[in-house]
Amino acid sequence: MAKGKRRVGEINAASMADIAFLLLCFFMMVTTMNTDTGLGRMLPPPVPEKVEDDTPPIRERNVFEILINSQNQLLVEGAPMQLRDLKDAAKNFILNPMNEAHLPEKEAKEISRVGVVLVTPKATISLQNDRGTQYQTYLAVQNELQKAYNELRNEFAKAYFGAPFDDLTSEEQDIIRKEVYPQRISEAEPRNVKGGK
């Protein structure tokens, strides 16, 4: 009698779809999304239609104007500027180290746990971009402005608290963040400024 090949039994795959569905549900329920991306900006609440404008005018010297055109070029304080120079220009504006007349007004302020410090509380960065500006350029500008604030806060932390900003307590960080270098960035609604060639 010749030996025949053994027949392999069939595998019942009817329940595979149920298992795959259960695994999909399991991973959807236990997976967390990374929510730390994006910009941490608080937008102002909607303005009622009829509002009396009783806000005091901001003096021109207290505003650092940045325009981004549709060609992703920067116009800073009326002059073209490369992105790589923006951080230092913003730091110089916020700090006003030589107390120059065209930069923000400096005021002596009593800061808790620090003493009297010259600050520029009215320094405001105004950012406006074109509707055709690339989002990548917009983010790069935001990053440079954030770097300017971070470096100023870090330098202040080392000078007055003897440690980098990240190593300070949350109370000390709040003192620097709110009283010394509050981040004042005003973003206007995009418009069609075009520009470029």
Salt bridges, closest charged atoms under 4 A:
GLU100 OE1 - HIS102 ND1 3.68
GLU105 OE2 - ARG59 NH1 3.59
GLU105 OE1 - LYS122 NZ 3.86
GLU107 OE2 - LYS122 NZ 3.85
GLU144 OE2 - LYS147 NZ 3.14
GLU151 OE2 - LYS87 NZ 2.98
GLU151 OE1 - LYS91 NZ 2.88
GLU155 OE2 - LYS91 NZ 2.97
GLU171 OE2 - ARG113 NH1 3.64
GLU172 OE2 - ARG113 NH2 3.02
ASP174 OD1 - ARG177 NH1 2.91
GLU187 OE2 - ARG41 NE 3.74
